[in-house]
Amino acid sequence: MKPDTPRTHRLKDYRPPAYLVDHVDLDFALDPTRTEVRAALKIRRNPAADAPAGKALILDGEQLELGGVAIDGKPLSPGDYAVDDKTLTIPKVPAKPFTLSLTTFINPEENKALQGLYRSRGVFCTQCEAEGFRRITYFPDRPDVLSTYTCRIEADTALAPILLGNGNPVERGKLARGTRHFAVWHDPHPKPCYLFALVGGDLAHVASTFKTMSGRKVDLKVYVEHGKEARAAWAMDSLKRSMRWDERRFGREYDLDVFNIVAVSDFNMGAMENKGLNIFNDRLILASPETATDANFESIESVVAHEYFHNWTGNRITCRDWFQLCLKEGLTVYRDQEFSADERSATVQRILDVRLLRSTQFTEDAGPLAHPVRPEAFIEINNFYTPTVYEKGAELVRMIETILGREDFRRGMDLYFERHDGEAATIEDFLKSFEDASGRDLSHFKLWYGQAGTPELVCSLAYDKAKKQAELKFEQVLPPTPGESKKKPLHIPVRVGLIGANGQEIALKRETGEAIEDGVLHLTKRTQTFRFSDVPSSPVPSILRGFSAPVNVTFNLSDRELEFLMAHDSDLFNRWQAANTYATRTLVDMVKSLRKGEKPNGRASGFVKALGIAVGLDDHEAAYRAELLKLPSQADIARVIGRNVDPGLIFRAHRQLAKLTGTTLGSLLEGLYDEAKPSGSFSPDAKSAGQRALRNAALTLLTARGTAADEARLANHFFKAGNMTDEQHALMLLAAGSHPAREKALARFHDRWKDDHLVIDFWFAAQAQYPQRPAIAQIKALTRHPLFSLTAPNKVRALVGTFAMQNQVQFHRPDGAGYDFVAKQVLAIDRFNPSIAARMLVAFRSWHTLEAERRAAAKTALQGVAKTPNLSADVYEIVSKMLDQ
């Protein structure tokens, strides 16, 4: 059953707010079950709004107990206003600016939705993005109402000795009653209410300072649970490096006297960029060699940078409405990706970014949840924090840089900051800054923001030996998406190269002899042909170098040409891409053979041999070689197959190719494993992490070989691991098979880490990936484990999320048991945390591509969700879109 009258929000219906709030005074008396909030809002009519004088004031509010309302100090009687479960309406307000005073009461302890003010392991904290502030007090809860804030927080000293707010500290002290104290914080920068934050609790911290490029000193603190201070050192280091990088790369200096980060254990998102007070899921702050993997260290580095970079791209300049969400998120993802590329390996970072884009966003584009980077409509904004908005949004920014060049791109960014500082901006504002800074017209490029779907580039090469001329032809194929059957051709920047038979790069020249700048071709029409002169022999083309646009490329390269590119392409991303394309082609062939009951053809052997040559090249860094050794995921193969997908066959093909690779390249892999053996103390730096990644990639393929020696190596890798990277990787491999040491390893890991609520999530996730038939019964039992809680998002993601997103063979069981399990978890979570429930439901996004039996079972599960009474708007929106496919 759908929720009562779900409202669809549409971009075309945007109107400026009738009233603005210039300043907000907030006074919190923190209490676990009855927190009192007193708010004073300085309100005036918006001269830019098309609203008559005397228009009713309508404020958003949910799950609030209203204690009183006053205007300019005069209390209003109940007949002067109306309250329902969504709004507070005051029909008559003064024509001149006035102060609205409100008193509300809330229950943080019972707030399991984790939006607004809630408690996490005894710590009061807030999450107001996207629409959580309305659970604190009545307010025009929209991003284009920008206000300055002063916040006074009062609490029992023993309950919350630390009291933090946005901005700079103003005052703190003890109250006459003796057991309570207070703190006052002021944020001088106007901000939307979604950036409001408050924290109160008994926390420890690590402290440091940062000197900005203008010489100002900024006090930095990272707050964590007592006893975990040492695990915050990497986060602090990442913060300082990101602050310096943003000054160097974009000229952006921090603007407050303090910058605080707080780690909490229960958080729906990864982190939140509240002005001067970032609140993080503690899994993205706490790290030590014993408790965190290299992937954790890299995520912490990236997300700390991301939230800090939001200080300018999201806070100082925010989005006018939620349809412009990519303006802060896509732009800031681009910035954190660039930071990570500079801090680590640019090529490996690009591979990681593209892997994520293809596995999440391309999959989203190909299904019922497809939507443009700037959507036209939504029911629940929480459902649009998607890979399309984030990852594809970042690719759009990167394409602008590719089109304009780095210098003009930087000038455009500088102009954007100059023009719109302190404003709520739009995509049009963003693009206009680049147009004015560069003199280039981006009106055609703007189509990327409004068209859903992943374009396909169909390419062909012709060579005229007599004229020594090569001709590249491109056709844009724009597949239909829900609600959008016809597409316009896009402006697609395609970086290309031509490689001669000698393995050398051929200079790109137009027919006129003019060099092609940076190898970038600008596709603007549905079909386009480019001719190159002075090409001495038939070349092998290298298309979409550096992944210069978020598109699929169809090019009929032979296996031999892919092998050639794996050995000779000067663009290292495209060397990896050639290997990935070859592996994908091989796996798809193997699936077809299994479906027909035939033996695989010889392509697999050719791929493995070429892979061995590519990995064996000594001039590649360890992290890059590790990426070469990773086969495309089972989900990647399903996406490429696209129709009548049988995950069971993909699983078998994947295992066969892994075993063949491990067997054929055994000596090479054993050598890599031994050479990358750790020496000295652990370091999270890129080179050391690359060595561990290469060793673990070799271990994965050797384990697939399955000999007694391989089993012994894997057990030894786990039981003698000197860091969590190796221990967790070995645990995942052990838990995924019938290894003799499986149960012993799981028991040891549990006993060692049962008191660490973060590390134990590895234990849940390892078992969630078990691909054998008993998996679902075991996972159901784990939902009743004392360390598991359905109200803890991290636990849900570790167990239910890992099963649904990564255990392809058991989630997609033909009997529908996997679908039924996840659907029931979604419904249980939806009763108290709709946001997390909807995200779990997204696991069904590709159900329509499955073969008939699984497709029917998945549809039955979705229909069961859809007909459940009292669904949240979050889950209703997702399930209804899926069933409309």
RATANOR-V65468 format. One record per residue. N is the residue number from 1. RES is the residue in one small letter. PHI is phi in whole degrees, -180 to 180 (NA if undefined). Layout:
N&RES&PHI, N&RES&PHI
This chain:
1&m&NA, 2&k&-75, 3&p&-65, 4&d&-60, 5&t&35, 6&p&-63, 7&r&-94, 8&t&-94, 9&h&-93, 10&r&-125, 11&l&-58, 12&k&-65, 13&d&-91, 14&y&-59, 15&r&-135, 16&p&-59, 17&p&-65, 18&a&-69, 19&y&-130, 20&l&-113, 21&v&-118, 22&d&-77, 23&h&-147, 24&v&-128, 25&d&-105, 26&l&-122, 27&d&-133, 28&f&-105, 29&a&-109, 30&l&-71, 31&d&-151, 32&p&-56, 33&t&-117, 34&r&-150, 35&t&-86, 36&e&-96, 37&v&-122, 38&r&-111, 39&a&-123, 40&a&-124, 41&l&-109, 42&k&-88, 43&i&-115, 44&r&-145, 45&r&-66, 46&n&-88, 47&p&-65, 48&a&-88, 49&a&-91, 50&d&-88, 51&a&-137, 52&p&-69, 53&a&-59, 54&g&83, 55&k&-60, 56&a&-59, 57&l&-92, 58&i&-119, 59&l&-114, 60&d&-83, 61&g&-167, 62&e&-138, 63&q&53, 64&l&-116, 65&e&-102, 66&l&-85, 67&g&-99, 68&g&173, 69&v&-136, 70&a&-145, 71&i&-120, 72&d&51, 73&g&86, 74&k&-98, 75&p&-63, 76&l&-96, 77&s&-84, 78&p&-54, 79&g&-75, 80&d&-88, 81&y&-152, 82&a&-131, 83&v&-126, 84&d&-130, 85&d&-77, 86&k&-125, 87&t&-144, 88&l&-118, 89&t&-117, 90&i&-116, 91&p&-63, 92&k&-122, 93&v&-131, 94&p&-61, 95&a&-72, 96&k&-88, 97&p&-55, 98&f&-147, 99&t&-110, 100&l&-102, 101&s&-107, 102&l&-135, 103&t&-123, 104&t&-132, 105&f&-126, 106&i&-137, 107&n&-117, 108&p&-62, 109&e&-63, 110&e&-93, 111&n&-85, 112&k&-83, 113&a&-72, 114&l&60, 115&q&-127, 116&g&88, 117&l&-98, 118&y&-145, 119&r&-116, 120&s&-127, 121&r&50, 122&g&86, 123&v&-106, 124&f&-74, 125&c&-153, 126&t&-123, 127&q&-140, 128&c&-107, 129&e&-84, 130&a&-93, 131&e&-133, 132&g&-91, 133&f&-64, 134&r&-67, 135&r&-94, 136&i&-109, 137&t&-155, 138&y&-76, 139&f&-165, 140&p&-73, 141&d&-82, 142&r&-150, 143&p&-73, 144&d&-93, 145&v&-104, 146&l&-105, 147&s&-139, 148&t&-87, 149&y&-131, 150&t&-123, 151&c&-128, 152&r&-104, 153&i&-121, 154&e&-124, 155&a&-160, 156&d&-64, 157&t&-61, 158&a&-71, 159&l&-73, 160&a&-145, 161&p&-68, 162&i&-106, 163&l&-127, 164&l&-125, 165&g&-143, 166&n&-71, 167&g&83, 168&n&-108, 169&p&-71, 170&v&-111, 171&e&-158, 172&r&-153, 173&g&179, 174&k&-100, 175&l&-92, 176&a&-61, 177&r&-70, 178&g&92, 179&t&-94, 180&r&-121, 181&h&-142, 182&f&-144, 183&a&-145, 184&v&-120, 185&w&-124, 186&h&-132, 187&d&-110, 188&p&-78, 189&h&-95, 190&p&-57, 191&k&-148, 192&p&-73, 193&c&-68, 194&y&-67, 195&l&-96, 196&f&-69, 197&a&-150, 198&l&-149, 199&v&-139, 200&g&-143, 201&g&176, 202&d&-99, 203&l&-129, 204&a&-95, 205&h&-154, 206&v&-113, 207&a&-129, 208&s&-158, 209&t&-135, 210&f&-138, 211&k&-101, 212&t&-74, 213&m&-66, 214&s&-95, 215&g&96, 216&r&-78, 217&k&-96, 218&v&-118, 219&d&-84, 220&l&-115, 221&k&-142, 222&v&-119, 223&y&-97, 224&v&-143, 225&e&-63, 226&h&-58, 227&g&91, 228&k&-115, 229&e&-60, 230&a&-64, 231&r&-81, 232&a&-99, 233&a&-63, 234&w&-66, 235&a&-63, 236&m&-63, 237&d&-61, 238&s&-64, 239&l&-61, 240&k&-66, 241&r&-67, 242&s&-70, 243&m&-63, 244&r&-68, 245&w&-62, 246&d&-67, 247&e&-68, 248&r&-69, 249&r&-81, 250&f&-124, 251&g&69, 252&r&-99, 253&e&-105, 254&y&-69, 255&d&-122, 256&l&-119, 257&d&-85, 258&v&-136, 259&f&-137, 260&n&-116, 261&i&-122, 262&v&-125, 263&a&-99, 264&v&-125, 265&s&-87, 266&d&-114, 267&f&-153, 268&n&-69, 269&m&-109, 270&g&-80, 271&a&-168, 272&m&-140, 273&e&-89, 274&n&-42, 275&k&-57, 276&g&76, 277&l&-141, 278&n&-77, 279&i&-110, 280&f&-122, 281&n&-62, 282&d&-64, 283&r&-68, 284&l&-107, 285&i&-129, 286&l&-85, 287&a&-156, 288&s&-148, 289&p&-56, 290&e&-78, 291&t&-118, 292&a&-131, 293&t&-87, 294&d&-58, 295&a&-62, 296&n&-65, 297&f&-59, 298&e&-66, 299&s&-66, 300&i&-60, 301&e&-56, 302&s&-70, 303&v&-75, 304&v&-59, 305&a&-63, 306&h&-56, 307&e&-68, 308&y&-65, 309&f&-62, 310&h&-61, 311&n&-53, 312&w&-102, 313&t&-96, 314&g&147, 315&n&-102, 316&r&-61, 317&i&-120, 318&t&-108, 319&c&-98, 320&r&-63, 321&d&-149, 322&w&-71, 323&f&-68, 324&q&-92, 325&l&-54, 326&c&-64, 327&l&-63, 328&k&-99, 329&e&-81, 330&g&-62, 331&l&-63, 332&t&-76, 333&v&-62, 334&y&-56, 335&r&-66, 336&d&-72, 337&q&-65, 338&e&-65, 339&f&-60, 340&s&-63, 341&a&-63, 342&d&-74, 343&e&-79, 344&r&-124, 345&s&-99, 346&a&-62, 347&t&-67, 348&v&-64, 349&q&-62, 350&r&-65, 351&i&-61, 352&l&-63, 353&d&-64, 354&v&-72, 355&r&-55, 356&l&-64, 357&l&-58, 358&r&-68, 359&s&-73, 360&t&-109, 361&q&-77, 362&f&-61, 363&t&-64, 364&e&-62, 365&d&-61, 366&a&-89, 367&g&-129, 368&p&-71, 369&l&-96, 370&a&-60, 371&h&-156, 372&p&-69, 373&v&-59, 374&r&-111, 375&p&-68, 376&e&-92, 377&a&-159, 378&f&-157, 379&i&-97, 380&e&-124, 381&i&-63, 382&n&-58, 383&n&-77, 384&f&-107, 385&y&-89, 386&t&-118, 387&p&-59, 388&t&-65, 389&v&-68, 390&y&-82, 391&e&-72, 392&k&-70, 393&g&-57, 394&a&-66, 395&e&-64, 396&l&-65, 397&v&-64, 398&r&-64, 399&m&-65, 400&i&-60, 401&e&-63, 402&t&-65, 403&i&-68, 404&l&-87, 405&g&92, 406&r&-64, 407&e&-68, 408&d&-68, 409&f&-62, 410&r&-64, 411&r&-63, 412&g&-65, 413&m&-64, 414&d&-60, 415&l&-66, 416&y&-60, 417&f&-64, 418&e&-67, 419&r&-74, 420&h&-117, 421&d&-57, 422&g&83, 423&e&-121, 424&a&-105, 425&a&-106, 426&t&-126, 427&i&-58, 428&e&-61, 429&d&-60, 430&f&-62, 431&l&-66, 432&k&-63, 433&s&-63, 434&f&-71, 435&e&-62, 436&d&-70, 437&a&-76, 438&s&-110, 439&g&77, 440&r&-97, 441&d&-91, 442&l&-109, 443&s&-64, 444&h&-70, 445&f&-59, 446&k&-57, 447&l&-55, 448&w&-57, 449&y&-76, 450&g&-112, 451&q&-107, 452&a&-84, 453&g&99, 454&t&-102, 455&p&-65, 456&e&-114, 457&l&-104, 458&v&-95, 459&c&-120, 460&s&-147, 461&l&-123, 462&a&-125, 463&y&-129, 464&d&-106, 465&k&-64, 466&a&-66, 467&k&-87, 468&k&50, 469&q&-128, 470&a&-110, 471&e&-131, 472&l&-106, 473&k&-114, 474&f&-125, 475&e&-127, 476&q&-85, 477&v&-109, 478&l&-116, 479&p&-66, 480&p&-68, 481&t&-131, 482&p&-51, 483&g&79, 484&e&-149, 485&s&-87, 486&k&-112, 487&k&-120, 488&k&-95, 489&p&-63, 490&l&-103, 491&h&-88, 492&i&-118, 493&p&-81, 494&v&-117, 495&r&-86, 496&v&-130, 497&g&-147, 498&l&-121, 499&i&-117, 500&g&-77, 501&a&-61, 502&n&-83, 503&g&84, 504&q&-95, 505&e&-71, 506&i&-100, 507&a&-62, 508&l&-87, 509&k&-129, 510&r&-73, 511&e&-58, 512&t&-77, 513&g&93, 514&e&-73, 515&a&-70, 516&i&-94, 517&e&-63, 518&d&59, 519&g&68, 520&v&-100, 521&l&-100, 522&h&-106, 523&l&-86, 524&t&-129, 525&k&-119, 526&r&-63, 527&t&-130, 528&q&-147, 529&t&-124, 530&f&-123, 531&r&-113, 532&f&-123, 533&s&-101, 534&d&57, 535&v&-100, 536&p&-69, 537&s&-151, 538&s&-61, 539&p&-93, 540&v&-103, 541&p&-80, 542&s&-114, 543&i&-104, 544&l&64, 545&r&-60, 546&g&64, 547&f&53, 548&s&-73, 549&a&-157, 550&p&-80, 551&v&-135, 552&n&-92, 553&v&-114, 554&t&-112, 555&f&-143, 556&n&-82, 557&l&-76, 558&s&-76, 559&d&-59, 560&r&-65, 561&e&-68, 562&l&-64, 563&e&-61, 564&f&-61, 565&l&-66, 566&m&-60, 567&a&-99, 568&h&-126, 569&d&-61, 570&s&-73, 571&d&-89, 572&l&-67, 573&f&-61, 574&n&-74, 575&r&-62, 576&w&-61, 577&q&-61, 578&a&-62, 579&a&-64, 580&n&-66, 581&t&-64, 582&y&-63, 583&a&-64, 584&t&-63, 585&r&-58, 586&t&-64, 587&l&-66, 588&v&-62, 589&d&-61, 590&m&-65, 591&v&-63, 592&k&-61, 593&s&-66, 594&l&-63, 595&r&-63, 596&k&-88, 597&g&75, 598&e&-105, 599&k&-79, 600&p&-61, 601&n&-77, 602&g&-80, 603&r&-61, 604&a&-60, 605&s&-65, 606&g&-63, 607&f&-61, 608&v&-62, 609&k&-63, 610&a&-64, 611&l&-64, 612&g&-60, 613&i&-65, 614&a&-64, 615&v&-70, 616&g&-74, 617&l&-66, 618&d&-75, 619&d&-83, 620&h&-92, 621&e&-69, 622&a&-61, 623&a&-63, 624&y&-69, 625&r&-62, 626&a&-62, 627&e&-66, 628&l&-60, 629&l&-78, 630&k&-84, 631&l&-71, 632&p&-55, 633&s&-71, 634&q&-60, 635&a&-66, 636&d&-63, 637&i&-67, 638&a&-60, 639&r&-65, 640&v&-70, 641&i&-63, 642&g&82, 643&r&-141, 644&n&50, 645&v&-74, 646&d&-115, 647&p&-60, 648&g&-64, 649&l&-68, 650&i&-63, 651&f&-59, 652&r&-65, 653&a&-62, 654&h&-62, 655&r&-66, 656&q&-64, 657&l&-69, 658&a&-62, 659&k&-67, 660&l&-62, 661&t&-64, 662&g&-62, 663&t&-73, 664&t&-68, 665&l&-100, 666&g&-54, 667&s&-64, 668&l&-61, 669&l&-66, 670&e&-63, 671&g&-65, 672&l&-63, 673&y&-61, 674&d&-72, 675&e&-66, 676&a&-89, 677&k&-58, 678&p&-65, 679&s&-137, 680&g&81, 681&s&-78, 682&f&-68, 683&s&-139, 684&p&-84, 685&d&-64, 686&a&-61, 687&k&-65, 688&s&-65, 689&a&-62, 690&g&-64, 691&q&-62, 692&r&-67, 693&a&-63, 694&l&-66, 695&r&-62, 696&n&-73, 697&a&-66, 698&a&-64, 699&l&-60, 700&t&-59, 701&l&-73, 702&l&-66, 703&t&-64, 704&a&-64, 705&r&-64, 706&g&84, 707&t&-80, 708&a&-61, 709&a&-64, 710&d&-68, 711&e&-63, 712&a&-66, 713&r&-61, 714&l&-64, 715&a&-61, 716&n&-65, 717&h&-60, 718&f&-74, 719&f&-73, 720&k&-112, 721&a&-62, 722&g&-102, 723&n&-156, 724&m&-71, 725&t&-57, 726&d&-72, 727&e&-64, 728&q&-68, 729&h&-63, 730&a&-65, 731&l&-62, 732&m&-62, 733&l&-69, 734&l&-64, 735&a&-71, 736&a&-88, 737&g&-138, 738&s&-108, 739&h&-61, 740&p&-57, 741&a&-94, 742&r&-56, 743&e&-67, 744&k&-63, 745&a&-66, 746&l&-62, 747&a&-66, 748&r&-65, 749&f&-62, 750&h&-60, 751&d&-66, 752&r&-75, 753&w&-119, 754&k&-64, 755&d&-94, 756&d&-111, 757&h&-67, 758&l&-86, 759&v&-66, 760&i&-64, 761&d&-63, 762&f&-61, 763&w&-66, 764&f&-63, 765&a&-66, 766&a&-61, 767&q&-74, 768&a&-66, 769&q&-93, 770&y&-58, 771&p&-89, 772&q&-90, 773&r&-58, 774&p&-68, 775&a&-55, 776&i&-65, 777&a&-62, 778&q&-68, 779&i&-69, 780&k&-59, 781&a&-63, 782&l&-66, 783&t&-66, 784&r&-102, 785&h&-68, 786&p&-57, 787&l&-88, 788&f&-99, 789&s&-142, 790&l&-70, 791&t&-88, 792&a&-102, 793&p&-54, 794&n&-63, 795&k&-68, 796&v&-63, 797&r&-64, 798&a&-66, 799&l&-96, 800&v&-69, 801&g&-64, 802&t&-62, 803&f&-60, 804&a&-72, 805&m&-93, 806&q&-119, 807&n&-90, 808&q&-61, 809&v&-74, 810&q&-91, 811&f&-62, 812&h&-97, 813&r&-59, 814&p&-59, 815&d&-79, 816&g&81, 817&a&-64, 818&g&-67, 819&y&-64, 820&d&-63, 821&f&-61, 822&v&-66, 823&a&-60, 824&k&-67, 825&q&-66, 826&v&-59, 827&l&-66, 828&a&-66, 829&i&-70, 830&d&-60, 831&r&-67, 832&f&-132, 833&n&-141, 834&p&-58, 835&s&-62, 836&i&-69, 837&a&-59, 838&a&-63, 839&r&-68, 840&m&-67, 841&l&-66, 842&v&-60, 843&a&-57, 844&f&-85, 845&r&-59, 846&s&-108, 847&w&-60, 848&h&-69, 849&t&-91, 850&l&-76, 851&e&-67, 852&a&-57, 853&e&-66, 854&r&-69, 855&r&-59, 856&a&-66, 857&a&-67, 858&a&-65, 859&k&-63, 860&t&-61, 861&a&-64, 862&l&-66, 863&q&-64, 864&g&-64, 865&v&-65, 866&a&-62, 867&k&-89, 868&t&-72, 869&p&-64, 870&n&61, 871&l&-64, 872&s&-71, 873&a&-62, 874&d&-60, 875&v&-72, 876&y&-57, 877&e&-63, 878&i&-66, 879&v&-69, 880&s&-68, 881&k&-66, 882&m&-65, 883&l&-80, 884&d&-80, 885&q&-59
